[in-house]
Amino acid sequence: MRIDNNLNAMVASELQVNEMATNLASVANTVADPKFQEVTADLIESIVGQIPEIVSYSANAKSIETQNAVSDMMLNIKA
């Protein structure tokens, strides 16, 4: 696995989370009046959809950390 693959996946996850956050913000601005506030499918989908993206982002970050540690060990062994 290469670091650039993980970085690309992290950027994709970030874009998805940003899109969902924008959806949440637009719903909050549209239904500011309490009598219009209700839970819609779009709202639920935006909230729940963020969970796998956050997990994916964290997993890719951990993978980069692991790759970095392995590289450091290899350099220490070679030296």
N, C-alpha and C positions, 0 to 999 in steps of 0.2 A: 504494500500500500504506500502511496506517495503522499507527501504533505500537501501538494497542490490539489489533489483530489479532495482531501479533507477540507481545505480552505474553500474550495468551490461549493462543497456541500454546506459549509457553515454560512456562506453568503446566500445560498438559496434558502436556507432555513430562516435567516435574518429577514429576507425579503417577504417570506410568507408571514412571519410574525408581525412585521410592519404593516402589511396589507390587512391582517385581521385586526390590528390595533386601530387602524384608520376606520375600519368598519364599525368597531365599537364606539369610537369617538363620534362618528357621524350619527349613530343611533342616539347617543347621549345628547347631542346637540339638537337633534330633530324632536325628540320627545322630552324636552325639558319640563313641560307641564306634567305634574304628577298624574293627572287623569288620563293622559295618553301613554303613560309608561306601562308596558306589558312585555312579557318575555316572548320573543319571536324566535322562529327557527334560525334566522340569520344570526341573531344575538347568541344563541346557544352554540351554533356551529363555529362562530368566531372565537368564543371562549374555549370550547373543548378542542378546537383545531390547533390551538397554541401549544397544547401539552406535548404532542409528539414532536413538534418542531423544536421545542426547548430541550427535550430529551436528546434529539438528534444533534443539536448544536453542542450540547455538553459531551456527548459521546465522541464527536469529531475532535473537540478540544482535547479530551483525554487521550485520544489516539495520537494527536500531534505531540503531546507531552511524552508519551511512551516512545514514539519514534525518536524524539530528541534524546531521551535517556539512553536508548540503544546506540545511537550515533556517538554519544559521549563515551560510552563504554568501549565501543569499537576503536575510537581514537586513543583511549587510554591503553588498550591492549596493544595497539600498533606501536605506540610510543615506547 
